[in-house]
């Protein structure tokens, strides 16, 4: 069971007291979060922790998940890719499925949503629910977890029509936002330091997991944990590994992750990765189940370097997870990774497989620098990206909206 008091050991007693003071202003309010999947992906991972913590603070909080068929998720995946910049034109038939699916979910959820004081709608999948709940009495907030700084314009125009009348929008970075006729807030995501994925575990457990997957902890290991998604560039990671291995023959690569129920492309990309890795005995492709949190924890703790060589990235929770475990991160120079990886301090930002290979070679040849970067990374994660900060930002935002505070504030 999640206990807010336990976070005092990590974040400090003053932080917990501040959360209680903010929550007292929201006593008696009904809050609902809505997204499209209960497991897989960063949004579900965050809500799994945030919702119980809000409840423990005395706020009546619920989490609802919309249901859809394969065509619905095919549409929303295309929408996701288009909003991140791919020139994808979504067929009218799929857009009809998108709207009809939201209408069906509105029938199921309308009574709850209309009675709520605050509704958080996460990403484009459930965005139309706002217009499908005419009796709503609360403030609705659109929480965008992706980078839409350069969206494919026809798709953005379509989605914008569903969200323009919300009370506010939240983005992970200032640069991610698009102009909207309502208040815009900036709230970076976070990790839960006490979860099974991030809690301290002993060296024996780490060794056991590595043995299970045939990995040698005595040889250098680079690791990328992520969904099998082209934007995560797993094939580029394999190229970087091949380039670095010419100079470090003992190098091993682990590509580990799973899928999300709202991502129909995952199995296709996993197949492409397995083909690319087929002739390399030191490349280990691990398709992990959704409940593999302790396994991921062990893999991150045993690795020498963690990569997140994304081509586009809303934030990248796996970056913060690795930093929390004292690992330097080599990340794609994009999106929210730039907020976490301070180039040459907590890791390196790269734009190509060649750049990633160069940084891998440098860190493995300069172990003192690798360890110093890892220490900086952990402290940076502690100060900026733990769930207590995330919860504080959401509570402060809700207070602003509920009490109609007119002064502009920045949550970051």
N, C-alpha and C positions, 0 to 999 in steps of 0.2 A: 504494500500500500504506500502511495506517495505521501510523505510527511514534509510539509513546508519547513518545519523546524530543522530538519536535517541539512537544509541548504545553507543554514547559518555557518556551518563549518567551512563551506567553500566561499560563499559570497559575503559573509559578515552579518552580525545581528542587526546592524543599522539598516541594511538593505531589506531584511525581512520585516522590520518594523515599518519602514516606508511603504512596503506593499500592503500591510494591514491598514495603514492610515488611508491610502487611496481606496482600498476596497470598501472601507466603512462608508465612503461617499456614494457607493453603488448598492448599498444594502437594499434588498427587496426588488432589485431589477432582474429581469429575465433576459438572458443572453443565449443566442443560438449561433453556432458555427455550421456552415454547410459546405461540403466539398464533394468530390466524385469517387473517392476510394477510401476504405478504412485501413488499408495496409499497402505498403509499397510506395516509395517516394517520400520526399522531405515534408510535404504538407501534412500527410497523415502522421508522420513521425512527430512533428511539432504538436499537432492537436492532441495526440495521445497523452501528452504531458500537460499542455496548457489547460485543457478542459478540467481535469481533476484538481489542478492547483487553484483555478478560479473557484471551483466548488468548495475547496477547503477554506478559501478566504470568505466564504459565506455568500457568494454570488450564485444565483440560480442559473447554471450554465448547462447547455446540452450540445451534442454533436450529432448532426444528421448527415446522411450520405445519400446522394441521388442515385437512382438506378437507371441503367441504359443497356441497350443491346450492342452488338458488334458494330453496326453502322453508326450508332451514336458516338462510340469511342473512336471510330475511324475518322469521323468528322472533327471531333475535338482535338485529336492528335494533329490533323492537318491544320486546324486553327492555331494550335500551339506553335507549330513549325512556321506558319505564315506570320504570326505575331512576332516571332524572333527573327524575321527577315527573309524567309524563303518565299519566292514568288509562286505561291500555290493558289490557284483559283478553285474554290470548293464548289462542287456541283450543287445545283439548286435542290436536287433530290435529297442530298445529305443534309443540307441546311434545314429542309423540311423535317427530317428525322430529329435534328437537334431541337427545333422548336416544339415538335410534338412530344418529345421525351420530357422536356421541361414542363410542358403542360400537364402530362400525366403525373409527374412528381409534385407539381403544385397542388393537384387534387389531394394527394396523400399528405402533404405537409402544410397546406394553407392555414389551417386553424392554429397550428403552433406558431408559424411564422408571423401571422397577423397579430398574434397576442404578445409577441416579444418586444422588449424595449430596445434591444440592439441585436442586429443580425449581421454576422460576418459572412459574406459570400466569397469563397476562395476560388480564384481563377475564372476562366471563361465558361467552364462546363455548366455551372448553375446560374450564370448571370441573368438569364431571362426571368427567373423567379420573381424579381422585383415587380415587374409589370403584371405578373400573374396573381398578385396578392393585393387586390384593390382595397381591402379593408385594413391594411397594415397601419399601425399606430406608432411604431418605433423608428429609430434611425438605422438605415441600412448602409453598410460599408463594403465596398468591393476591395478585396485583398488580392493584389496581383503579385504572384511569386516569380514571374518570368521577366526577362529583359525585352521590353517592347520599344526600345528607343528608335529602331528603324523597322517598323512593321511593314508588311505588304499592305499597302493602303486600302485596297478594296475590302480586305478582311477586317482591318482595324475599324473602318467606317461602319461595317456591319455590327461588330461587337460593341462599338461605342454607343450605338443607339440603345442598347440594353442597359448600359451603366451610367449614362450621362445624368440621370435624375437621382442617383444615389446621393446620400448626405456627404459622403467622403470616399476617397480611395487611399489605399496604402500601397507603397512600393518599397522594395528592398534597398534601393539606392536612388538618389536624386536623378541620376542620369537615365534611369529606367523609365521615368514617367513620361506620359503624353499629356498635352493640355486638356483639361476637363473643366466643365462649368461648376465645380464644387471644390471643397477643401481637399488638399493632397498632403498626406503625411508620409514620412520616411521611417520605416521600422525594419532594420536588418533582422534576419532569422537568428536562430540560436540552437544550441545543443543542451541536452540535459546531462550534467556531469555525474549524476547519480544513477543513470540508466544502465542497463546491462551492457549497452554498447560503449559506454564511456567510464564506467566505474573502474577502480583499480582491481587488477587480477594478478595472481602470482605467476612467477616465471614457469612453474611446472605446467600450468594450464596452457600458457603460450606454446611451450615446447610440445605438448600433447596435440594441439591443433595442427602445428606445422608437421609433425610426424604423420598425422592422419592423412594429410594431403601430399605426402612424399616430398616435403620441402626441407632443405638443409640449412639450419640456422647458423652453421659455421661458414656459409658462403653468403656473399652480399645479395640482398633481396630488395627489389623495387616493386611497389604495389600500387595498383589503382583499384579503388572500390567505387563502383557506380552502376546505375542501371545500364543495360546494354542498349545504348542510344547513340546514333551517329553524331549528335552534338557533343557527346563525351569523348569522341575521337579515339576509340579503342584501337583502331587500325594504325593511327598515328603513334600511339604508345608502343605498339609492336615494332614499328619502324625505328623509333628512338632506341628501344632495347637492342635491336639488331646492330645498330650503329655503335652503341656503347660496348656491346659484347666483343667487338673486334679488339678492343683495348683491355677489356676486363673479362677474360674467358670464363671465369667462375660465376658470372652474374646470372641471377634468376629473376624472372618476371612473374608476378601474380596479377591476373585480371579477374576480379571477383565482384559479384553482384547478382541482382535478380531482376525481376520485372515488376510492373505495377498493373493492376487490373484495368486501368484506364489507358494503357499503352500497348496497342496491338502490334507495333513494330518490333517489340523487344525480342521475340523469338527469331525474327529474320536477321537482326543485327548479331545476335548470339551465334547464329549459324555462320555468318560471314567471319566472325572472330575465330571460331573453331577451325574454319578452313585456313585462315591466315596463319594460325598457330600450329597446324597439323604436323609440320616437319621439324618442330623445335621442341626437344625434350625438356628444355629449361623454361618453357612458357607454360604456365599452369592456368587454365581457364576454369573458373569455379562458378557454376550456376547455383547460387545459394537460395534457400527458402526464405520467406518473409520473416521468420522468427529466428534468424541466424545472428542475432545481435552479439552474443558472446563470442561467436566465431569471428565476426568482423573485428571486434575489440582485440582479440588475440592476434589476428593477422596484422592489424595496424601497429600493435606494440612490438611485434617481432620484425617488422620491416626496417630497413635502414633508411629508406627514402620513400615518401608517398607522393604519387603523381595525381593530378587532376587536370589532364591536358585537354580541357574542354574548348570547343570552338565557339560556343555560346553557353552562358551559364547565368541563371537567375541569381544564385548565391553560391551554392555548393557546400552543403552541410558536411560532406566528407572531408573538406579542407579543414574546417574547424575541429572536427573529430580528431584528425591526425595531429593538428597543432596542440590540442589539449593533451595528447599523449607524448608531447615533446619531440615531434618529428618535423624536420624541415619539409616543406611542400614545394614541388615543382609544378606550377599551375599555368594553364593557358592565360594569356594576357587579355582577359575578357571579363565583362560583367562583374558579379559580386566577388570573384576570385581576387580582383584588384583591391578590394576592401580588406581582405584577409592576409594575402601574401604581400608583405612589404618587401619589395625587390632588394635582394642582398642582405636582408635583415631576418625575416621569418621564413625565407625561402627564395625562389627565383620565379619570375614571370617569363614565359617563352611563347614564341609564335610559330614554331615549326618543330618537326621531329629532330632535326639537326641541333636546334637550340636546346631541346630537352636532353639529348644525348650528351652534349657538351657539359651541361650542368650536372648530370649524373656522374660523369667522369670526374668533374672537379670535386664534388662533395665526397665521393668515395676515396679520392686521393688526399683529401684534407679533413681527416676525421675530427680534428679539433674544431674546425669551422662548422662541420656538420652538427656537432654536439652543441656549440654555442647558438647556432640558429634554432635548434630544437628547443633550447631553454627560453629564448626570446619568444618563440611561437607559443609556448604554453602560457606565458605571462600575458601575452597579447590576447589570447583566447579568453583567459580568466577575466580580464578587464572589460572586454567588449562583447563577447558572444555567448554568454551563459543564459539559461532560460529565465533566470531571475530578472535580468535586464529586459528581456523580451516581454515578460509579464508586466513589469513596471510600465513599459511604453504603451501596451494595450490598455492598462487600467487608466493611465493618464489621458489617453485619447478618448476613452469612453466618458470620463468625467467632463472633458471639454465639450463633447457632443450633447450629453445629457443636460448639462447646465448652461448650454449655449454661450460658452466663453468666447468672446469676440476677439480677444488679443491673439495674434499669431504666435504659435509656439512651434518648436522643432523637436521632434522625437527621434533621436539618433544616438 
